[in-house]
Amino acid sequence: MGEGRIGRSFRLLGASWQILKADKELLVLPLLSFACIAVATAAILGLAWMGGLVRARESLTAADYVYLFVLYFVTYFIGIFFNAAVVGAASIRLRGGDPTLADGLRMAASKTGKIAGWAAISATVGLILRSLEERFGWLGDIVVGLIGVAWSAITFFVVPVILFEPLGVVESVKRSGSIFKQRWGETFVGQGAIGLAMFLLALPVIALAVLLGTVSPVLAGVIGGLALAGLIAVGSALAGVYNAALYRFATSGEAAGAFASSDLERAFRPKR
């Protein structure tokens, strides 16, 4: 069973890669997301520092939580927006079209209100988890980790639901959870393969950076940073493509592109 699961995982990864090869420009979207998040974070941190919020203390104040909410909301909004653009463009390819970056960005922009609502919910959940971590120490870390995994799983399909179904944000979360309950096996199989592949590719990059660090720390930092940014972009784009393909299969039963129905069907786990 393990060998079959592993083989299916990497076939799903390969299918996602085939779609990405046909639309390499999709890699630009995660890079733009990363750059925008970095700029926004630096700006918000700068304002917080000028306001005296960035200082060492044992517990967070109400003002800190307001600042954190703003930081979480802005970064979540940016990340969700560009992820929606990837999912939208990938969906066009899966339907047989030839998407452009503008197509993906246009689809995301048309759902700006819903994306903002989802970012607000995500930021609120993030603050609650942060509060649990602070209050309960190491036990809080364990609880937050478990809650975080469950939350990520049941909200896996929120972005495609927002893009393609006429539902509000709260209803989209419920709809995502419903789809996940039906297709949980496929969700973890594909995501696990993408995560494992990116981890394995990152190992030689880290080793190279360490080796270069003995000669030039600056050069090692630049090359290592660029390489890791590229891997993050590839991983994010692959995840977006897989998200779009799995949503299509979960809602219509159709496997498109290089995705095989047999792989997706064997990953199906009916609700008991």
Residue pairs with C-beta under 8 A, 6 or more apart in sequence:
4 266
5 189
8 189
8 263
8 266
8 267
9 189
9 190
9 192
9 193
9 196
10 193
10 197
11 260
11 263
12 186
12 189
12 190
12 193
12 242
12 259
12 263
12 264
13 190
13 193
13 194
13 197
13 238
13 242
14 258
15 245
15 257
15 258
15 259
15 260
15 263
16 190
16 194
16 238
16 241
16 242
16 245
17 238
18 257
18 258
19 90
19 93
19 94
19 241
19 245
19 257
19 258
20 26
20 27
20 234
20 237
20 238
20 241
22 93
23 89
23 90
23 93
23 99
25 100
25 101
26 86
26 89
26 90
26 101
26 104
26 237
26 240
26 241
27 233
27 234
27 237
28 101
29 82
29 85
29 86
29 89
29 101
29 104
29 105
29 237
29 240
30 82
30 86
30 232
30 233
30 234
30 236
30 237
30 240
31 229
31 233
32 82
33 78
33 79
33 81
33 82
33 83
33 236
34 229
34 232
34 233
36 78
36 82
37 75
37 78
37 79
40 74
40 75
40 78
41 71
41 75
44 67
44 70
44 71
44 74
45 54
45 71
48 54
48 67
51 67
53 63
53 64
53 67
59 134
60 68
60 130
60 131
60 134
65 127
65 131
68 126
68 127
68 130
69 123
69 124
69 127
72 122
72 123
72 126
72 127
73 119
73 120
73 123
76 118
76 119
76 122
76 123
76 126
77 115
77 116
77 119
80 115
80 118
80 119
80 122
80 159
81 108
81 112
81 115
82 108
83 159
83 236
83 240
83 243
84 104
84 107
84 108
84 111
84 115
84 159
84 162
84 163
85 101
85 104
85 105
85 107
85 108
86 104
86 236
86 237
86 240
86 241
86 244
87 104
87 159
87 160
87 163
87 240
87 243
87 244
87 247
88 99
88 103
88 104
88 106
88 107
88 108
88 163
88 244
89 99
89 100
89 101
89 103
89 104
89 107
90 99
90 240
90 241
90 243
90 244
90 245
91 160
91 163
91 164
91 244
91 247
91 248
92 98
92 99
92 103
92 104
93 99
93 257
94 244
94 245
94 248
94 256
94 257
95 256
96 256
107 163
108 115
108 163
111 162
111 163
114 162
114 168
114 169
114 172
115 162
117 168
117 169
118 158
118 159
118 162
118 169
118 172
118 173
121 169
121 170
121 173
125 151
129 144
129 147
129 148
132 140
132 143
132 144
132 147
133 140
133 141
133 144
134 140
136 143
153 180
153 184
153 187
153 188
154 173
154 176
154 177
154 180
155 173
155 176
155 177
156 176
156 180
156 187
156 191
156 243
157 175
157 176
157 179
157 180
157 243
157 246
157 247
157 250
158 172
158 173
158 176
159 243
160 243
160 244
160 247
161 167
161 172
161 175
161 176
161 179
161 247
162 169
162 172
164 247
165 172
165 175
167 175
179 247
179 250
179 251
180 187
181 271
182 250
182 268
182 270
182 271
183 246
183 249
183 250
183 267
183 268
183 269
184 269
185 267
185 268
185 269
186 246
186 249
186 250
186 264
186 267
186 268
187 246
189 267
190 242
190 246
191 239
191 242
194 235
194 238
194 239
194 242
195 235
197 235
198 231
198 232
198 234
198 235
201 231
202 228
202 231
205 224
205 227
205 228
205 231
206 224
208 223
208 224
208 227
209 220
209 221
209 223
209 224
209 227
210 220
211 220
212 219
212 220
212 223
212 224
213 220
213 221
245 255
245 256
245 257
245 259
246 264
248 254
248 255
248 256
249 255
249 259
249 261
249 264
255 261
255 264
